């Protein structure tokens, strides 16, 4: 159960046909047609012709029809930056973090790249594979934490199971996963962690 479910859903955000038209970059009457044909779900205000489209229905509609989410993307997608060089690991994570489950994924291969990606991508979560080198991985985590823009970003460390004791300052890291791990479990954990802050559909 996500944090949102346990504390009651937040007030539902709804859009007018005019607002939906702006988001979709179409004429308001096009939105009305979508609504009247049942393709875009919503409801009418009692006693008037005004239509209202709840946010989650709009996001679902946009995704189903391959339309850009525009400004909604930031609040409706869980943005994950993977800092790793292991292609098998990257592919298995990407498979479990698909766009249709509200994930948007970016990849960086080094600390330098991670810094650039973090600035432009504004991830909700950064997964750092410590196999790139413990010193560099720790440096990435610490640098991100020093930057106030990423104070709230969820940091997850993937630790190699190489028998080496991993003693380091974990204060900058939210969670650790030992490799090999179940990518599906990690994806579920991300939905829970990011879903506590964002309304993922």
Number of C-alpha atoms within 10 A of each C-alpha: 6 13 13 15 10 8 8 8 10 9 6 8 10 17 15 16 21 17 15 21 17 13 17 18 10 12 13 17 12 14 22 19 12 15 19 13 10 10 11 19 18 20 13 12 10 8 6 7 9 12 20 20 20 16 19 18 15 21 20 17 17 17 16 10 8 9 12 13 19 12 9 13 14 16 14 19 25 28 24 26 23 24 27 23 15 12 9 9 17 18 11 13 18 20 13 17 24 13 15 12 15 20 19 20 21 17 18 18 15 17 20 11 13 22 15 11 18 21 12 8 17 16 22 23 23 27 21 28 24 18 18 17 12 15 9 16 21 20 13 19 21 16 14 20 19 11 9 9 12 19 12 11 20 20 22 21 21 20 18 18 14 10 6 7 7 11 6 8 9 13 10 17 19 13 14 14 17 12 16 11 14 13 19 14 11 16 19 12 14 21 20 17 18 20 18 14 15 17 17 18 16
